[in-house]
Amino acid sequence: MTAAQPAARESGAGVALFARQVFTIAQKDLRSELRTKEALNASVAFSIVVLVLFSFIFDSSSEEFHDYTGGLLWLVFTFAGALVLNRSFARETLNDCLDGLLAAPIAPSALFAGKAAANFVLLLAVALISLPVFGLFYDVRWVPVFWPLMLVIGLGIWGLTVIGTVFSALTVNLRLRELMLPTLIYPLMIPALMAAMTLTTDLLKGTPIGADNLIWIRVLVGFDVIFTAVALTIVDTVLLG
Amino acid sequence: MRNKILFALAAFAAALIVRNLYVIFFVLGDEQNQGAIWRIFEFHFPAGILGLGGFIVATIFSILYLVGNDLRFDSISASIIEVSLVFAAIVLVTGSIWARIIWGVWWAWDARLTSMLICWLIFAGYLMLRRAIEEPTQRARLSAVVSIFGGIDAIIVYKSIEWYRTQHPGPVLTIRGANDAMPEVWQHTAYWNLLAMTCLAIILVMVRMRQEGVSREIDSMRRLAHSY
């Protein structure tokens, strides 16, 4: 046996341990959210209200309406998303749960990744509920492009989740927490939102992802990769100091 | 010593600004198509360089703070961002005034305008965050994180908005066509003004840093007094 083998085995065990920790945290968050449904209910209700409000702005039967569908949908996702993201770390302030989590023998990056995974699932759920409602209200045909749309929604929501989860941790102990989070994350989200809105509008208008709009997939992937890496590196500083 | 440097720099900057104002208003002529309003460029350009450059430098100091945990880096970074925000605001305002006269609208969603505004919003968030945190080391740590995210995002914003706008019909309202390079003397004046504004920015940052230092000292004295 060479010296490299135990090291490799050790790093393999490290990855497995990290994955298990991430899974445990995500499972805990999802379970507690599904028992109370406080963020999810608020978020879904809010997104439906916003969808109804759109009907007073646009004439959905007009041709131009289809130029705005992506933008409208992503406004719903991001605004409703902020409600979920705000709760992510705020939930842990009761009974000093956050101190308990940080004292537990897990890496802060695992805590972050677990929470991000749970938030991703919740935001995706909100998106999957509001998408059919949007289609129903405004006669938008999303079923034929469901899978490409899911790719765009998945990538966009992962970007929102990563930025949102870091800033949720960052603002957890602040006064005006609920106000600070959206103020900080929306300007940062602009490149990803711009890409996601463009792609969603294209797909809903029947333009497939191709040479013309491939650049926006690249922007989304680049945004996600860069900020996931930055977040995982920097989250120790945010949580522990 | 520091005071002397500050005053010398201030005197130099003041003299240079007076000289530049004289040149801009009395020596340089009107532009053929734009008339007198082109002169705003002589302030718009230096403010743009200083605003954007400041955000980048501040991000570097934020990284240095996280590496070294030296609160001085935090006050440098915060002071630079404050001053840069002022210059960025000058860019947006002077740009708007120019646009109102030349384009006929206060604002057009052109690539550069949009990305400058987004940068401004990101770093305005940074200052809001600083206001919301009392404890100095926590404030330094968290605002450094925001500044790093902001710095990286600013680069992505710039590139992606360029792609976004170039995919759409390009900006039709631009003064910089392929053929009209500025007369050299106009360009030189812009660079002289850049030097003057840079001195001004350095003075403002130095004054602001001193305030930060003093307020930190007062804060620690207050804590000490409360601990007895």
Contacts between the chains, C-beta under 8 A, distances in Angstrom:
chain1	res1	chain2	res2	distance
A	163	B	149	7.4
A	166	B	145	7.7
A	166	B	149	7.5
A	170	B	129	8.0
A	170	B	142	5.3
A	170	B	145	6.2
A	170	B	146	7.2
A	171	B	129	7.8
A	173	B	138	7.8
A	174	B	129	7.8
A	174	B	132	4.8
A	174	B	133	6.5
A	175	B	132	5.9
A	176	B	132	5.8
A	180	B	128	6.9
A	180	B	129	6.4
A	180	B	132	6.0
A	183	B	125	5.4
A	183	B	128	6.3
A	184	B	125	4.6
A	184	B	128	7.9
A	184	B	129	6.6
A	184	B	146	6.6
A	187	B	118	5.6
A	187	B	121	4.1
A	187	B	122	4.5
A	187	B	125	6.3
A	187	B	153	7.8
A	188	B	122	6.2
A	188	B	149	6.1
A	188	B	150	7.0
A	188	B	153	4.9
A	190	B	118	5.4
A	190	B	153	8.0
A	190	B	157	6.0
A	191	B	153	7.1
A	191	B	156	4.6
A	191	B	157	5.4
A	191	B	160	4.3
A	191	B	161	7.8
A	194	B	160	6.1
A	194	B	161	7.4
A	194	B	164	5.8
A	195	B	160	6.8
A	198	B	164	7.4
A	215	B	163	5.8
A	215	B	167	7.9
A	219	B	156	7.6
A	219	B	160	5.2
A	219	B	163	7.4
A	222	B	156	7.3
A	223	B	156	6.3
A	226	B	152	6.6
A	226	B	156	7.3
A	227	B	149	7.6
A	227	B	152	7.6
A	230	B	148	7.1
A	230	B	149	6.9
A	230	B	152	6.4
A	234	B	66	7.8
A	234	B	145	5.7
A	234	B	148	6.8
A	237	B	66	5.9
A	237	B	141	6.2
A	237	B	144	7.9
A	237	B	145	6.3
A	238	B	141	7.7
A	238	B	142	6.9
A	238	B	145	5.7
A	241	B	137	7.2
A	241	B	138	7.1
A	241	B	141	5.7
